């Protein structure tokens, strides 16, 4: 199963959107971790300052009674941390009564007086808390000062950050994708112009060139390289056309001379039968070669645009009558029925002799490939306001695989059609004549069911 081709613009958009998405996710993770660390450091500084103030308070009230010091401690705890503070002795017992029920029920971590200051994460009643524990010596007394603060506020900030990050991802991804598509489409627009120009160039107009933008980028170098290649092809094809025309022209003389000599020799009554057969073969082959050279010379002149044709009003009925008049004796000889049907068709602008030659090529093709008894129908009609000339036969037909190449030069179809003599240039000449008249030469056929050629002229050709 063939994969559906994906345009470069779409691929660039997908890559751009994907890179942006992963970059935004990475940025969010880094920022989330940074925010988390900042909030943790801020919480640590808050608790550290609270313990610093507790130390100063204990030092200032050292000479006061235990009851007064306890009251001062209780007031401090309620004023600074919702009562979440404790002072423990080195043996783990409370040096002062708990300032609040919350402090009394809080799971304070055990820290020895010989340990350094610690900043710990503790769960209490299913809620996370940050706890600072600092060993402190007051005179000869070894204490551990505790202060705690809930982490819920930090978690709310982190959740809001994540929610905002995830909410912004689809919007930013859409904006980045649209921006990426617009940028890639704009960047590749010169490629579309180059592609359109390249498709319009064929062997008949190799002198055309691709548009070159003065951007100094890879597309400019590509267009310049393609133009240089077209220049070389134009030169090579021109040399081939000139050689074909010159060779065809130069060979006409020797062939005519050979044929004339053979025909004269055939008139010699003293020639033996074997010599007569040889001269007859020479005349026949010379006639075939002359026909081939005439076709090659016609196409060579057509390629070089050196054929002069006069465009004037032409009565298609007269073209059909004259061409069919030439073909009817051959059809009768081969036991074929040649019928004509001519509706009222307006005149077209063209060249009478060229159109007669085109119709003769189609009739000759039908005569060759229609076995007896068979039919050849020639119809002239108006189809959707367009003069249409149709040649239909009941012959051996054309294979579907051969139809796209039937107007190519020197193309011969399947072996059943190749058994018929021909040089493979007739339909190519017919196609050239049709193009000369801005008409369409169409073919429709199935094997063993005959072929139908239609010459469709443009509307209001005059």
C-alpha positions as CSV (number, residue, x, y, z in Angstrom):
1,X,0.0,0.0,0.0
2,X,1.5,3.3,-1.1
3,X,1.9,6.0,1.5
4,X,0.1,9.3,0.8
5,X,2.8,11.9,0.1
6,X,3.1,14.6,2.7
7,X,4.1,18.1,1.6
8,X,7.3,19.8,2.9
9,X,5.2,22.6,4.4
10,X,3.2,20.1,6.4
11,X,6.3,18.2,7.5
12,X,8.0,21.4,8.6
13,X,4.9,22.4,10.4
14,X,4.8,19.1,12.3
15,X,8.5,19.3,13.1
16,X,8.1,22.9,14.2
17,X,5.1,22.1,16.4
18,X,6.7,19.0,17.8
19,X,9.9,20.8,18.7
20,X,8.0,23.6,20.2
21,X,5.9,21.2,22.3
22,X,8.8,19.3,23.7
23,X,10.7,22.5,24.2
24,X,7.7,24.0,26.1
25,X,7.4,20.9,28.2
26,X,11.1,20.9,29.0
27,X,10.8,24.6,29.8
28,X,7.8,24.0,32.1
29,X,9.7,21.2,34.0
30,X,12.7,23.4,34.5
31,X,10.6,26.3,35.6
32,X,8.5,24.1,37.9
33,X,11.6,22.7,39.5
34,X,13.0,26.2,39.8
35,X,9.8,27.5,41.4
36,X,9.7,24.6,43.7
37,X,13.3,25.2,44.9
38,X,12.6,29.0,45.2
39,X,9.5,28.4,47.4
40,X,11.4,25.9,49.5
41,X,14.2,28.3,50.0
42,X,11.8,31.1,50.8
43,X,10.1,28.8,53.4
44,X,13.4,28.0,54.9
45,X,14.4,31.6,55.2
46,X,11.1,32.4,56.9
47,X,11.5,29.6,59.4
48,X,15.1,30.5,60.0
49,X,14.3,34.1,60.8
50,X,11.5,32.9,63.1
51,X,14.0,30.8,65.0
52,X,16.5,33.7,65.0
53,X,13.9,35.8,66.8
54,X,13.2,33.0,69.2
55,X,16.9,32.8,70.1
56,X,17.0,36.5,70.7
57,X,13.9,36.3,72.8
58,X,15.3,33.5,74.9
59,X,18.5,35.4,75.4
60,X,16.7,38.6,76.5
61,X,14.4,36.8,79.0
62,X,17.2,34.6,80.5
63,X,17.0,36.4,83.9
64,X,13.2,36.2,84.1
65,X,11.1,33.5,85.9
66,X,10.2,30.3,84.1
67,X,6.5,31.3,84.1
68,X,7.2,34.7,82.5
69,X,9.5,33.1,79.9
70,X,6.9,30.5,79.1
71,X,4.3,33.2,78.6
72,X,6.6,35.2,76.3
73,X,7.4,32.0,74.3
74,X,3.6,31.3,74.0
75,X,2.9,34.8,72.8
76,X,5.7,34.5,70.3
77,X,4.5,31.2,69.0
78,X,1.0,32.4,68.4
79,X,2.1,35.7,66.9
80,X,4.6,34.2,64.4
81,X,3.5,30.7,63.4
82,X,0.0,29.9,64.6
83,X,1.5,28.2,67.6
84,X,3.7,25.8,65.7
85,X,6.9,26.2,67.7
86,X,8.6,24.1,70.4
87,X,11.7,24.1,72.6
88,X,13.1,20.7,73.6
89,X,15.9,19.8,75.9
90,X,18.8,17.7,74.9
91,X,17.1,14.6,76.4
92,X,14.1,15.1,74.2
93,X,11.8,16.5,76.8
94,X,10.0,19.8,76.4
95,X,11.9,22.7,78.0
96,X,8.7,24.7,78.0
97,X,5.1,23.6,77.8
98,X,3.7,23.5,74.3
99,X,2.3,26.9,73.3
100,X,-0.7,25.4,71.6
101,X,-2.6,22.1,71.1
102,X,-1.4,22.0,67.5
103,X,2.2,22.1,68.6
104,X,1.6,19.5,71.3
105,X,0.1,17.1,68.7
106,X,2.6,17.8,66.0
107,X,5.1,15.0,65.2
108,X,8.3,16.9,65.8
109,X,11.3,15.0,64.4
110,X,14.0,14.0,66.9
111,X,17.2,16.0,66.6
112,X,20.1,15.8,69.0
113,X,21.9,18.8,70.4
114,X,25.1,17.7,68.7
115,X,23.5,17.7,65.3
116,X,23.6,20.7,63.0
117,X,20.6,22.8,61.9
118,X,18.2,20.7,59.9
119,X,15.4,21.5,57.5
120,X,12.9,18.6,57.3
121,X,9.7,17.7,55.5
122,X,7.1,16.2,57.8
123,X,3.5,14.9,57.3
124,X,1.0,15.9,60.0
125,X,-2.7,14.8,59.8
126,X,-2.2,14.1,56.1
127,X,-0.8,17.6,55.4
128,X,2.8,18.4,54.5
129,X,4.9,20.7,56.6
130,X,8.4,22.2,56.6
131,X,10.2,22.0,59.9
132,X,13.4,23.7,61.0
133,X,15.3,22.2,63.9
134,X,18.3,24.2,65.3
135,X,20.4,23.1,68.3
136,X,21.0,26.1,70.7
137,X,23.0,26.5,73.9
138,X,21.6,28.9,76.5
139,X,24.2,29.2,79.2
140,X,24.8,25.7,80.3
141,X,21.5,24.4,79.0
142,X,21.4,22.6,75.6
143,X,18.2,23.1,73.7
144,X,16.7,22.4,70.3
145,X,14.5,25.1,68.8
146,X,11.7,24.0,66.5
147,X,9.5,26.0,64.1
148,X,7.0,24.6,61.5
149,X,5.0,26.0,58.7
150,X,2.5,24.3,56.3
151,X,3.4,23.7,52.7
152,X,-0.1,24.0,51.4
153,X,0.4,27.5,50.1
154,X,3.4,26.4,48.1
155,X,1.5,23.5,46.7
156,X,-1.3,25.7,45.5
157,X,1.2,27.9,43.8
158,X,2.8,24.9,42.1
159,X,-0.6,23.5,41.1
160,X,-1.7,26.8,39.6
161,X,1.6,27.0,37.7
162,X,1.1,23.5,36.2
163,X,-2.5,24.3,35.4
164,X,-1.5,27.5,33.6
165,X,1.3,25.7,31.8
166,X,-0.9,22.9,30.6
167,X,-3.7,25.3,29.6
168,X,-1.4,27.4,27.5
169,X,0.2,24.5,25.7
170,X,-2.7,23.9,23.2
171,X,-3.1,27.6,22.5
172,X,0.6,28.1,22.0
173,X,0.9,24.9,20.0
174,X,-1.8,26.1,17.6
175,X,-0.3,29.5,17.3
176,X,3.2,28.0,16.7
177,X,1.8,25.5,14.2
178,X,0.0,28.2,12.2
179,X,3.1,30.4,12.4
180,X,5.3,27.5,11.3
181,X,3.0,26.7,8.4
182,X,2.8,30.3,7.3
183,X,6.6,30.6,7.4
184,X,7.3,27.3,5.6
185,X,4.7,28.1,3.0
186,X,6.2,31.5,2.4
187,X,9.7,30.1,2.3
188,X,8.7,27.4,-0.2
189,X,6.6,29.7,-2.4
190,X,9.5,30.1,-4.8
191,X,9.6,26.3,-5.1
192,X,5.9,26.4,-6.3
193,X,6.8,29.0,-8.9
194,X,9.8,27.0,-10.1
195,X,7.6,23.8,-10.2
196,X,4.9,25.5,-12.2
197,X,7.5,26.9,-14.7
198,X,9.2,23.6,-15.0
199,X,5.9,21.8,-15.8
200,X,5.2,24.3,-18.6
201,X,8.6,23.5,-20.3
202,X,8.6,20.7,-22.8
203,X,10.7,19.8,-25.8
204,X,8.8,22.3,-27.8
205,X,9.7,25.3,-25.7
206,X,13.1,24.6,-24.1
207,X,14.0,28.2,-24.6
208,X,11.9,29.1,-21.6
209,X,13.7,29.5,-18.3
210,X,12.8,29.2,-14.6
211,X,12.3,32.3,-12.6
212,X,15.3,33.3,-10.5
213,X,15.0,35.4,-7.4
214,X,18.0,37.4,-6.2
215,X,17.8,35.9,-2.7
216,X,21.3,34.5,-2.6
217,X,20.0,31.2,-1.1
218,X,19.7,27.6,-2.1
219,X,16.6,28.2,-4.2
220,X,18.4,30.8,-6.3
221,X,21.3,28.3,-6.9
222,X,18.8,25.6,-7.8
223,X,17.0,27.8,-10.3
224,X,20.3,28.9,-11.9
225,X,21.5,25.3,-12.1
226,X,18.2,24.1,-13.7
227,X,18.4,27.0,-16.2
228,X,22.0,26.0,-17.1
229,X,20.8,22.5,-17.6
230,X,17.9,23.7,-19.8
231,X,20.4,25.7,-21.8
232,X,22.4,22.6,-22.5
233,X,19.3,20.6,-23.3
234,X,18.1,23.3,-25.7
235,X,21.4,23.3,-27.5
236,X,21.6,19.5,-27.7
237,X,18.0,19.2,-28.9
238,X,18.6,22.0,-31.4
239,X,21.5,20.1,-32.8
240,X,19.5,16.9,-33.1
241,X,16.7,18.7,-34.9
242,X,19.1,20.4,-37.3
243,X,20.8,17.0,-37.9
244,X,17.4,15.3,-38.5
245,X,16.3,18.0,-40.9
246,X,19.6,18.1,-42.8
247,X,19.9,14.3,-43.0
248,X,16.3,13.9,-44.1
249,X,16.8,16.6,-46.8
250,X,20.1,15.2,-48.0
251,X,18.9,11.6,-48.2
252,X,15.9,12.5,-50.3
253,X,18.0,12.9,-53.4
254,X,19.8,9.5,-53.3
255,X,16.6,7.7,-52.5
256,X,14.8,9.4,-55.4
257,X,17.6,8.5,-57.7
258,X,17.7,4.9,-56.5
259,X,13.9,4.5,-56.9
260,X,14.0,6.1,-60.4
261,X,16.9,3.8,-61.5
262,X,15.0,0.7,-60.2
263,X,11.8,1.8,-61.9
264,X,13.6,2.3,-65.2
265,X,15.3,-1.2,-64.8
266,X,11.8,-2.7,-64.3
267,X,10.8,-1.4,-67.7
268,X,13.6,-3.4,-69.4
269,X,12.0,-6.3,-71.2
270,X,15.2,-8.2,-71.3
271,X,15.6,-8.3,-67.4
272,X,15.3,-11.8,-66.0
273,X,12.6,-12.6,-63.4
274,X,15.0,-12.6,-60.4
275,X,16.3,-9.2,-61.3
276,X,12.8,-7.9,-61.7
277,X,11.9,-9.1,-58.2
278,X,15.0,-7.4,-56.9
279,X,14.2,-4.1,-58.6
280,X,10.6,-4.3,-57.4
281,X,11.9,-4.8,-53.8
282,X,14.2,-1.8,-54.3
283,X,11.3,0.4,-55.5
284,X,9.1,-0.7,-52.6
285,X,11.7,-0.1,-49.9
286,X,12.7,3.2,-51.5
287,X,9.1,4.3,-51.3
288,X,8.9,3.4,-47.6
289,X,12.2,5.2,-46.9
290,X,11.0,8.2,-48.8
291,X,7.8,8.3,-46.8
292,X,9.8,8.0,-43.5
293,X,12.1,10.8,-44.5
294,X,9.1,13.0,-45.5
295,X,7.6,12.4,-42.1
296,X,10.9,13.1,-40.3
297,X,11.4,16.3,-42.4
298,X,7.9,17.5,-41.6
299,X,8.4,17.0,-37.9
300,X,11.8,18.5,-37.9
301,X,10.5,21.6,-39.6
302,X,7.6,21.7,-37.2
303,X,10.0,21.6,-34.2
304,X,12.0,24.4,-35.7
305,X,8.8,26.4,-36.5
306,X,9.9,26.8,-40.0
307,X,6.7,25.6,-41.7
308,X,4.6,28.3,-43.2
309,X,0.9,27.7,-43.0
310,X,-1.8,30.2,-44.0
311,X,-4.7,30.3,-41.6
312,X,-7.9,30.9,-43.5
313,X,-11.6,29.8,-43.3
314,X,-11.8,26.1,-44.2
315,X,-14.9,24.1,-45.0
316,X,-14.6,20.9,-43.0
317,X,-17.2,19.2,-45.2
318,X,-14.9,19.7,-48.2
319,X,-12.0,18.3,-46.2
320,X,-14.0,15.2,-45.4
321,X,-15.3,14.7,-48.9
322,X,-11.8,15.0,-50.5
323,X,-10.0,12.7,-48.0
324,X,-12.8,10.1,-48.0
325,X,-12.8,10.2,-51.8
326,X,-9.1,9.2,-51.8
327,X,-9.7,6.5,-49.2
328,X,-12.9,4.9,-50.6
329,X,-11.2,2.9,-53.4
330,X,-8.8,1.4,-50.9
331,X,-11.7,0.6,-48.6
332,X,-13.6,-1.1,-51.4
333,X,-10.5,-3.0,-52.4
334,X,-10.1,-4.3,-48.8
335,X,-13.9,-5.1,-48.4
336,X,-14.4,-2.3,-45.9
337,X,-17.5,-0.1,-45.6
338,X,-16.6,3.6,-45.5
339,X,-19.5,5.8,-44.5
340,X,-19.7,9.6,-43.9
341,X,-22.1,11.7,-41.9
342,X,-21.8,15.4,-42.1
343,X,-24.0,17.7,-40.0
344,X,-24.2,21.4,-40.6
345,X,-20.9,22.6,-39.3
346,X,-19.5,26.1,-39.5
347,X,-16.2,26.7,-41.1
348,X,-13.0,26.7,-39.0
349,X,-9.8,28.7,-39.3
350,X,-7.0,26.6,-40.5
351,X,-5.0,25.2,-43.4
352,X,-6.9,23.0,-45.9
353,X,-4.1,20.8,-47.0
354,X,-2.9,20.2,-43.4
355,X,-6.4,19.3,-42.2
356,X,-6.8,17.0,-45.2
357,X,-3.5,15.3,-44.4
358,X,-4.6,14.9,-40.7
359,X,-7.8,13.2,-41.8
360,X,-6.0,11.0,-44.3
361,X,-3.6,9.8,-41.6
362,X,-6.6,8.8,-39.4
363,X,-8.2,7.1,-42.4
364,X,-5.0,5.3,-43.4
365,X,-4.6,4.2,-39.8
366,X,-8.2,2.8,-39.8
367,X,-7.7,1.1,-43.2
368,X,-4.5,-0.7,-41.9
369,X,-5.9,-2.0,-38.7
370,X,-9.5,-2.9,-39.7
371,X,-9.8,-6.5,-41.0
372,X,-12.4,-7.4,-43.5
373,X,-15.3,-7.2,-43.4
374,X,-15.3,-4.1,-41.3
375,X,-16.6,-0.5,-41.0
376,X,-15.0,2.9,-40.9
377,X,-17.4,5.8,-40.0
378,X,-16.4,9.4,-40.5
379,X,-18.7,11.9,-38.8
380,X,-18.7,15.7,-38.7
381,X,-20.8,17.3,-36.0
382,X,-21.2,20.1,-33.4
383,X,-20.6,19.0,-29.8
384,X,-21.2,21.6,-27.2
385,X,-20.7,24.3,-29.7
386,X,-17.4,22.8,-30.9
387,X,-16.8,21.4,-34.4
388,X,-15.9,17.7,-34.0
389,X,-14.5,15.3,-36.6
390,X,-14.8,11.7,-35.6
391,X,-13.2,8.6,-37.3
392,X,-14.4,5.3,-35.8
393,X,-13.4,1.9,-37.0
394,X,-14.2,-1.7,-36.1
395,X,-10.6,-2.8,-36.1
396,X,-8.3,-4.6,-33.7
397,X,-8.3,-1.6,-31.3
398,X,-5.5,-0.3,-29.1
399,X,-4.5,-1.6,-25.7
400,X,-5.1,0.7,-22.7
401,X,-1.4,0.6,-21.9
402,X,-0.6,1.9,-25.4
403,X,-3.1,4.8,-25.4
404,X,-0.8,7.3,-23.5
405,X,2.0,6.8,-26.0
406,X,0.0,6.5,-29.3
407,X,1.0,10.0,-30.4
408,X,4.7,9.6,-29.6
409,X,7.2,9.5,-32.5
410,X,8.2,6.1,-33.7
411,X,6.0,4.4,-31.2
412,X,4.6,1.1,-32.2
413,X,1.9,-0.6,-30.2
414,X,1.6,-4.3,-29.4
415,X,2.8,-7.0,-31.8
416,X,-0.6,-7.5,-33.3
417,X,-0.5,-3.8,-34.5
418,X,3.2,-4.0,-35.3
419,X,2.6,-6.5,-38.0
420,X,1.1,-3.7,-40.2
421,X,3.7,-1.7,-42.1
422,X,4.3,1.8,-40.9
423,X,7.0,4.2,-39.6
424,X,5.3,5.3,-36.4
425,X,5.2,9.0,-37.4
426,X,1.7,9.4,-38.8
427,X,-0.1,10.0,-35.6
428,X,2.7,12.2,-34.3
429,X,2.2,14.4,-37.4
430,X,-1.5,14.3,-36.9
431,X,-1.1,15.5,-33.3
432,X,1.2,18.3,-34.5
433,X,-1.4,19.5,-37.1
434,X,-4.1,19.4,-34.4
435,X,-1.9,21.5,-32.1
436,X,-1.3,23.9,-35.0
437,X,-5.0,24.5,-35.2
438,X,-5.4,24.7,-31.4
439,X,-7.6,21.6,-31.6
440,X,-7.6,18.5,-29.4
441,X,-6.9,15.1,-31.0
442,X,-8.4,12.4,-28.7
443,X,-8.4,8.7,-28.9
444,X,-10.7,6.1,-27.2
445,X,-10.2,2.4,-27.8
446,X,-10.3,-1.1,-26.4
447,X,-8.6,-4.1,-27.8
448,X,-10.7,-6.1,-30.3
449,X,-13.4,-3.3,-30.2
450,X,-12.0,-0.8,-32.6
451,X,-10.7,2.7,-32.1
452,X,-12.3,6.1,-32.2
453,X,-10.3,9.3,-33.0
454,X,-11.9,12.7,-32.4
455,X,-10.6,16.0,-33.6
456,X,-12.3,18.7,-31.5
457,X,-11.8,22.3,-32.6
458,X,-12.1,25.3,-30.3
459,X,-15.5,27.1,-30.3
460,X,-15.8,30.0,-32.6
461,X,-12.6,29.1,-34.3
462,X,-13.0,31.9,-36.9
